[in-house]
Structure formats: C-alpha cells, structure tokens
Amino acid sequence: RALNVLARTGADPLANHAVDDTSEATASRVDANVDARKLAEHLARLPAKQRDVLFLHVWEQLDHAEIAAALNISLGTVRSRLSRARAAVREAHATTTTSLSARSA
C-alpha cells in the first residue's frame, strides 16, 4: 500500500509515521491474534452442553427461555450451564494471560 501511495502521490506515506508506531501496531495485531486463538481453544475445551448454551446465548442471541425450549432443558439448567461456561472461560483466560505475561517478563 505504501508503495502505491508513493507512486500515486509522490509523497512518502511513512515519512510522518515513526517506525515505533508501526512496530506497536504490528505487535498489537499479533497480540489480538494470539488472544483470539486462545479464546477459541478455551471454548473448544468446554463440555459440549456448556458450549452449546454459551453459543446459543452469545452468537445466536437467544434469551434463557429460548435456549431452554430449543434444547428441551429447564430454565435453571440453562442458567447453571451458562454460568459454568462463563466461569471456565474466564478462569482459563486469566491463567493464560498470567502465564503469557510471566514468559514475556
């Protein structure tokens, strides 16, 4: 892209940007990719029943009653599975974040 801008306008598009800004942006994107991959791993490790409820709630945006009807389970079961799934992902993410920051230190 930078070369296309240079060829089109004759102005160096990187002249106004410090190299550190580019490095920080790249590092930020790499960190985001690592986080997304780790989240996917955590979700894949959830028990299927918890993962199903979590996906229906988050991605399909179903409320608790709709999930209960779709899976033919009680409302209380939906709530407990959703709570356990969230707690498991939260705990796994915290553990991963702690171990990653310990490695980089």
N, C-alpha and C positions, 0 to 999 in steps of 0.2 A: 504494500500500500504506500509506504513511504516513498519508494522509487516512482510509483505512478504519480504521486503528488508533485514530486520534484520535476518529473518530465513535463507535467501539465502546466505547472505554475512557475517553475524555475526557482521557487523558494524551498529551502530545506525545511521539511516539516519537523525534523528533530532538533533544529537549532534552538528552539525555545524550550525544549524539554531536557532536563538533566538526565544523565544516564541512570542515576539512582531512582528516579521516578519510574523508569521503565523496569528496572530490576524489582522495585517494590510491587508494581502491578503484576509482573510475572509471578513473583513469589505468592502474592495474594491469590492468583488464579490457581496455582499449584496447591495451595492450602485448601481452597474451596473444593478442588477435585478430590483431594485426599479425604476431606470431611464427607463428601457425598458418597465415596466408595465405602468408607467406614460405616456410615449410616445404613447403606444397602446391606452390608454384611450383618449388622446388628438385627435388621429387620428379617433377614433370611434365617437367622438363628432362633427367632421367636417360635414357640409352639404354633402349629397351624391354626388352631382355634383362636388364639390371641391375635395372630397376624390377620386373620380374616376379619375379625371385628374391627381392628385398627384400620385396615384398608377401607372397609366399608364406611367407617366414620370420617376418615381424613380425605380419601381420594374421591369417594362417591358422595360424600357429604350427606349421608343418611343420619337421621337422629336415632336415638337409642331404641325407640319403639319400632321404627322401620327396620332396624337391624334385627331386633328380636323376631319380628314377623318373617323377615327374609330367611333367617337361619333356623326358625322354629325353636327358639330358646326363650327363656324367661328374660324379663327386663333386668332383673338383678344379675343374671348371668352375663348379660351384655356389659353391664357396668363393671362387674368384677374383672372380666377379661380385658376390657379396655384399660382399666386402672393398672392391672398387672403388666400389660403390654407397654404402657407408657413408662412405668417404673423400670422395667427391664431395659428399655432403650435408653432411658435417662442414665441409669447406672452404668451401662456398657459404654455410653458416650463419655461419661465422666472418667471412667477408668482409662479409656483410650486417650483422652485428652491429657490426663495426668502422666501416662507413660510416654506420650509423644513429647511433652514439654520436658520431661526428665532426660530424654535422649538428646534433645537439642541443646540442653544446658551444658 
